[in-house]
């Protein structure tokens, strides 16, 4: 299940209470919506607060390591595992969704846009 954190730069305790219940019956993929309204530093801090809140509330996000271990051996699973699990945030960091057309980050806009 995709769980969207967003609507500002705050994280509510109610998010973690809901996630704890949901996590008993579904895999949770955390997503930061409106990530293009954050600076790079703010996004890093926000993701870290999500991770720390999840740890403090014993919420478990989907662990990509477990799934990749079940895939048949080959180069693609090795590459995917390296890319997805070597993040400092853990095996399934909160993902961020941005719209490069409306980003506050000029580097991101120049990198991703067709302009």
PyMOL commands that set and color helices and strands:
alter all, ss='L'
color gray80, all
select helices_A, chain A and resi 13-22+35-37+40-56+64-69+75-85+100-102+106-112
alter helices_A, ss='H'
color red, helices_A
select strands_A, chain A and resi 2-5+29-32+95-96
alter strands_A, ss='S'
color yellow, strands_A
deselect
rebuild
show_as cartoon
